[in-house]
Amino acid sequence: MKLLHIDSSALGANSVTRELSAAVATRWLDALPGLTIDYRDLDADPIPHLTGRSLAGADPAETEASAHILQQFLDADVIVLGVPMYNFGIPSTLKAWIDRVAVAGKTFRYTADGPEGLAKGKRAIIVSGRGGLHSGQPSDFQETYLRHVLAFIGVTDVEFVRAEGVAYSPQHRADALAAAHASIPLPQRQAA
Ligand SMILES: Cc1cc2nc3c(=O)[nH]c(=O)nc-3n(C[C@H](O)[C@H](O)[C@H](O)COP(=O)(O)O)c2cc1C
């Protein structure tokens, strides 16, 4: 089994999503000792913006790197995304990753009946951090966008580990982190 772990926070050691996504990976490895984990830090190791030159395959090194990113995604059984809310959406570094994995003919296609996601059978755990409170609000273009774009490419089994309101006060941050740690999903789902 393969787990792909992606971080996108620009806040380094102060990041709540980095702390939580690492905790998810550790708990999954503890539960599944044979688990293989691929890791990419999009802040330290960003992916270039998708441009016309990228689509034209003008730079062979970029084309190869892009193919590797897509293959890493296709090979993963579980995707863990550490995602801070930035300006109500996702970090642009993560958008650059999505632009490399949402690929026509590979992870989605259009049919006479409409679009079809092709990256089926994966589980995604989205670790969401927000300074304010946005759950169920029109201001949430972060989790709603991720749920939508993942479903579009076939990933419909999506769970959220959420720490929000972390900017309200140190106590809010500590409480949100503790609740988020307690909500980390494990490989074996709880019986209903
Ligand atoms: C550039 C930037 C933009 C942000 N935009 C928002 C925002 O629109 N709404 C919000 O609630 N919090 C916003 N925040 C706060 C972060 O979502 C919050 O600090 C969260 O914990 C970030 O996750 P991290 O700690 O893993 O980096 C922003 C933070 C930064 C650095």
The ligand as a MOL file (V3000), in Angstrom:
LIG
                    3D

  0  0  0     0  0            999 V3000
M  V30 BEGIN CTAB
M  V30 COUNTS 31 33 0 0 0
M  V30 BEGIN ATOM
M  V30 1 C -0.8070 34.0660 3.1950 0
M  V30 2 C -1.8570 33.6660 4.1980 0
M  V30 3 C -3.1930 33.8160 3.8740 0
M  V30 4 C -4.1670 33.4360 4.7880 0
M  V30 5 N -5.4850 33.5630 4.4440 0
M  V30 6 C -6.4480 33.1680 5.3170 0
M  V30 7 C -7.8290 33.2800 4.9780 0
M  V30 8 O -8.2140 33.7130 3.9090 0
M  V30 9 N -8.7320 32.8670 5.8980 0
M  V30 10 C -8.3720 32.3580 7.1100 0
M  V30 11 O -9.2360 31.9790 7.8850 0
M  V30 12 N -7.0720 32.2200 7.4400 0
M  V30 13 C -6.1230 32.6280 6.5820 0
M  V30 14 N -4.7980 32.5000 6.9130 0
M  V30 15 C -4.4610 31.8510 8.1750 0
M  V30 16 C -4.1110 30.3890 7.9360 0
M  V30 17 O -5.1380 29.7080 7.2560 0
M  V30 18 C -3.8710 29.7220 9.2750 0
M  V30 19 O -2.7540 30.3600 9.8740 0
M  V30 20 C -3.6010 28.2360 9.1360 0
M  V30 21 O -3.2080 27.7400 10.3830 0
M  V30 22 C -2.4810 27.9910 8.1700 0
M  V30 23 O -2.0660 26.6360 8.2380 0
M  V30 24 P -0.5560 26.3250 8.6580 0
M  V30 25 O -0.4670 26.7090 10.1100 0
M  V30 26 O -0.3970 24.8830 8.4300 0
M  V30 27 O 0.3330 27.1610 7.7880 0
M  V30 28 C -3.8160 32.8970 6.0350 0
M  V30 29 C -2.4470 32.7480 6.3480 0
M  V30 30 C -1.4900 33.1320 5.4510 0
M  V30 31 C -0.0350 32.9410 5.8100 0
M  V30 END ATOM
M  V30 BEGIN BOND
M  V30 1 1 1 2
M  V30 2 1 2 3
M  V30 3 2 2 30
M  V30 4 2 3 4
M  V30 5 1 4 5
M  V30 6 1 4 28
M  V30 7 2 5 6
M  V30 8 1 6 7
M  V30 9 1 6 13
M  V30 10 2 7 8
M  V30 11 1 7 9
M  V30 12 1 9 10
M  V30 13 2 10 11
M  V30 14 1 10 12
M  V30 15 2 12 13
M  V30 16 1 13 14
M  V30 17 1 14 15
M  V30 18 1 14 28
M  V30 19 1 15 16
M  V30 20 1 16 17
M  V30 21 1 16 18
M  V30 22 1 18 19
M  V30 23 1 18 20
M  V30 24 1 20 21
M  V30 25 1 20 22
M  V30 26 1 22 23
M  V30 27 1 23 24
M  V30 28 2 24 25
M  V30 29 1 24 26
M  V30 30 1 24 27
M  V30 31 2 28 29
M  V30 32 1 29 30
M  V30 33 1 30 31
M  V30 END BOND
M  V30 END CTAB
M  END
